[in-house]
């Protein structure tokens, strides 16, 4: 995986929202990448739920849609929006920029 090749630890993957929330509660990631394929209300609710679990988690939304959704997810608390298509270098660069430093 490109993130692992860039020196990041990928600690979990999830197939759906429920799995994602369970994984985040159990593994406490510093960055969460979400391939956005849901309505705006659902993604905003997911971002809020993730921030309830960990207020400092950096959320990156990945999508091929652009009709104002990037502003919506950023206003909801996501740290970055990555537009498809993108290179693996772009993804690693975004993760480096948003990853909290402890």
Secondary structure in CASP SS format (residue, H / E / C, confidence):
PFRMAT SS
TARGET T0000
AUTHOR 0000-0000-0000
METHOD secondary structure of the structure
MODEL  1
X C 1.00
X H 1.00
X H 1.00
X H 1.00
X H 1.00
X C 1.00
X C 1.00
X C 1.00
X C 1.00
X C 1.00
X C 1.00
X C 1.00
X C 1.00
X C 1.00
X C 1.00
X C 1.00
X H 1.00
X H 1.00
X H 1.00
X H 1.00
X H 1.00
X H 1.00
X H 1.00
X H 1.00
X H 1.00
X H 1.00
X H 1.00
X C 1.00
X C 1.00
X C 1.00
X E 1.00
X E 1.00
X E 1.00
X E 1.00
X E 1.00
X C 1.00
X C 1.00
X C 1.00
X C 1.00
X H 1.00
X H 1.00
X H 1.00
X H 1.00
X H 1.00
X H 1.00
X H 1.00
X H 1.00
X H 1.00
X H 1.00
X H 1.00
X H 1.00
X H 1.00
X H 1.00
X C 1.00
X C 1.00
X C 1.00
X C 1.00
X E 1.00
X E 1.00
X E 1.00
X E 1.00
X E 1.00
X E 1.00
X C 1.00
X C 1.00
X C 1.00
X C 1.00
X C 1.00
X H 1.00
X H 1.00
X H 1.00
X H 1.00
X H 1.00
X H 1.00
X H 1.00
X H 1.00
X C 1.00
X C 1.00
X C 1.00
X E 1.00
X E 1.00
X E 1.00
X E 1.00
X C 1.00
X C 1.00
X C 1.00
X C 1.00
X H 1.00
X H 1.00
X H 1.00
X H 1.00
X H 1.00
X H 1.00
X H 1.00
X H 1.00
X H 1.00
X H 1.00
X H 1.00
X C 1.00
X C 1.00
X C 1.00
X C 1.00
END
